[in-house]
Amino acid sequence: MPDTHHAIPSFCLSLIVLLLGPALGCDSTDPSVSDDESGEDSNCVAEVFEADATLDLSAGEAGDPNNWPALPPTAVIASTYLRLSDDADSTQSFDSVLGPIIAELMAPAPGLMGLSTSASEACGSLRTLSAWESEEAMMNFVVGEAHLAAIGQVSVISRGGSVTGSWSASELESVSWEAVVAQFADHTGPAY
């Protein structure tokens, strides 16, 4: 895969999802509020790829996981499904953490091998799918200054029901949106 990390600027809105990352380890969802009670579409959940999902292909071919290079045996795949709040405070918080995340990823982040983003207007959700050469590379990003600053904003940015997970590349039949979204059906990882 050519080095396209410097050609990713228009995925800005979706990047926040990546920063919420696989290491949150907290559960701030309110299980007493179901999608039906909140007026949400029951298809707006992590394990269902949104019908109106739009992939951000601003990174060119690198934005499509089908074009990613062969991954090493140590590769880690991370994905996040974020249900965004749409109030002014949430938008301001989202915007304040976005710039540092973009700068860090476009540096490029060491070990980042691929990044794809998706958004759904109908569900008010964003997704990321990223490939890292190793768990260590992914965790170096997760514990970085930009990511840690963003973690503090999760309760403002997410309206609940957001999840994140990571898998070794060998755990997936293929590295594709379909395979990763299907993994969320049995998700036991962090929710926020």
Legacy VTK file of the C-alpha trace (Angstrom):
# vtk DataFile Version 3.0
C-alpha trace
ASCII
DATASET POLYDATA
POINTS 192 float
0.000 0.000 0.000
1.425 3.384 -0.884
1.974 5.797 1.976
-1.291 7.698 1.897
-1.392 8.750 5.521
-0.810 12.326 4.394
-3.867 12.274 2.136
-6.560 11.706 4.768
-7.828 15.202 5.670
-11.528 14.869 4.831
-12.149 11.953 7.166
-12.160 14.493 9.990
-15.589 13.764 11.399
-14.997 10.046 11.564
-11.604 10.172 13.213
-13.040 10.832 16.629
-14.301 7.281 16.585
-10.807 5.885 16.333
-9.593 7.968 19.203
-12.167 6.510 21.538
-10.243 3.342 20.940
-10.191 -0.188 22.200
-8.750 0.658 25.603
-11.571 2.601 27.221
-12.653 -0.273 29.398
-15.670 1.565 30.789
-19.413 1.120 30.480
-21.394 4.326 30.670
-24.413 3.179 28.699
-27.759 3.246 30.425
-29.231 -0.251 30.037
-32.598 1.001 31.265
-33.113 2.909 28.013
-33.666 0.714 24.973
-33.573 1.887 21.389
-37.338 1.519 21.214
-37.874 3.746 24.274
-35.464 6.405 23.059
-37.090 6.592 19.622
-33.982 5.172 17.931
-34.245 2.750 15.026
-33.509 -0.768 16.268
-31.218 -1.177 13.247
-28.981 1.575 14.607
-26.734 -0.749 16.581
-23.087 -1.744 16.335
-23.770 -5.175 14.826
-25.847 -3.843 11.910
-24.044 -1.940 9.154
-26.235 1.067 8.426
-28.170 1.022 5.148
-27.100 4.599 4.430
-23.466 4.109 5.552
-21.148 6.258 3.501
-17.491 5.312 3.360
-15.106 8.232 3.347
-12.775 7.438 0.493
-10.756 10.658 0.773
-7.689 8.534 1.408
-8.189 7.042 -2.041
-7.653 3.309 -2.292
-6.184 3.229 1.219
-9.613 4.159 2.620
-11.016 0.819 1.453
-9.936 -2.187 3.551
-10.115 -4.348 0.422
-7.026 -2.486 -0.782
-4.964 -2.772 2.393
-1.679 -4.640 2.215
-1.209 -8.139 3.548
-1.088 -7.806 7.307
1.653 -9.327 9.437
0.722 -12.079 11.913
1.010 -9.533 14.731
-1.585 -7.179 13.200
-4.464 -5.870 15.278
-7.754 -4.704 13.822
-9.658 -2.081 15.807
-13.144 -0.807 15.185
-15.419 1.645 16.904
-19.099 2.404 16.509
-19.982 5.821 17.916
-23.496 7.150 18.411
-22.929 10.897 18.429
-24.819 13.419 20.490
-25.977 16.341 18.384
-26.177 19.177 20.911
-23.897 22.230 20.882
-21.704 21.048 23.801
-21.114 17.712 22.110
-20.240 19.330 18.804
-17.836 21.740 20.503
-16.170 18.891 22.416
-15.923 16.821 19.246
-14.285 19.707 17.393
-11.831 20.427 20.228
-10.380 16.910 20.289
-10.431 16.343 16.540
-7.469 18.503 15.474
-4.868 16.819 17.673
-6.084 13.371 16.626
-5.825 14.228 12.934
-2.349 15.661 13.419
-1.158 12.557 15.239
-2.584 10.131 12.691
-1.325 12.103 9.718
2.193 12.326 11.156
1.628 9.299 10.434
0.991 7.359 13.622
3.707 4.703 13.872
2.349 1.278 13.025
-0.921 2.444 11.458
-1.355 0.293 8.345
-4.855 1.212 7.243
-7.779 3.378 8.239
-11.304 3.411 6.894
-14.227 5.462 8.162
-17.971 5.337 7.678
-20.855 7.605 8.668
-24.625 7.210 8.843
-26.826 10.277 8.854
-29.969 8.256 9.621
-28.423 6.713 12.750
-26.239 9.673 13.696
-23.305 7.302 13.915
-19.688 7.084 12.895
-17.449 4.033 12.523
-13.755 3.436 12.129
-11.876 0.388 11.027
-8.123 0.466 11.480
-5.231 -1.930 11.085
-2.143 -1.687 13.246
1.059 -3.657 12.747
0.911 -4.763 16.393
-0.979 -4.315 19.644
1.957 -2.260 20.896
1.600 0.183 17.988
-2.137 0.533 18.607
-1.651 1.032 22.348
1.036 3.674 21.776
-1.606 5.687 19.956
-4.285 4.911 22.571
-2.141 6.223 25.442
-0.915 9.223 23.468
-1.695 12.769 24.569
-4.373 13.420 21.915
-6.232 10.194 22.614
-6.136 10.602 26.384
-7.531 14.128 26.079
-10.381 12.775 23.971
-11.247 10.000 26.422
-12.277 12.669 28.912
-14.890 13.901 26.429
-16.573 10.555 25.713
-19.581 11.181 27.959
-20.221 14.475 26.164
-19.664 13.190 22.615
-21.495 9.834 22.789
-25.222 9.545 23.444
-24.699 5.995 24.740
-24.719 2.678 22.932
-21.275 3.249 21.423
-18.823 0.351 21.440
-15.269 -0.429 20.500
-13.346 -3.631 19.996
-10.137 -5.073 18.680
-9.159 -8.437 17.260
-6.056 -10.057 15.891
-6.203 -10.173 12.113
-6.231 -13.974 12.292
-9.551 -13.866 14.227
-11.351 -12.414 11.202
-12.230 -14.311 8.064
-11.291 -11.177 6.149
-10.527 -7.608 7.059
-13.675 -5.984 5.777
-16.472 -3.833 7.128
-18.848 -6.794 6.974
-16.556 -9.079 8.975
-15.867 -6.483 11.662
-19.499 -5.379 12.024
-20.475 -9.041 12.408
-17.969 -9.353 15.288
-19.973 -6.794 17.260
-22.870 -9.288 17.524
-20.888 -11.116 20.228
-19.238 -7.983 21.581
-18.174 -8.011 25.206
-15.724 -5.111 25.118
-15.992 -1.517 26.242
-19.241 0.351 25.734
-19.782 4.053 26.309
LINES 1 193
192 0 1 2 3 4 5 6 7 8 9 10 11 12 13 14 15 16 17 18 19 20 21 22 23 24 25 26 27 28 29 30 31 32 33 34 35 36 37 38 39 40 41 42 43 44 45 46 47 48 49 50 51 52 53 54 55 56 57 58 59 60 61 62 63 64 65 66 67 68 69 70 71 72 73 74 75 76 77 78 79 80 81 82 83 84 85 86 87 88 89 90 91 92 93 94 95 96 97 98 99 100 101 102 103 104 105 106 107 108 109 110 111 112 113 114 115 116 117 118 119 120 121 122 123 124 125 126 127 128 129 130 131 132 133 134 135 136 137 138 139 140 141 142 143 144 145 146 147 148 149 150 151 152 153 154 155 156 157 158 159 160 161 162 163 164 165 166 167 168 169 170 171 172 173 174 175 176 177 178 179 180 181 182 183 184 185 186 187 188 189 190 191
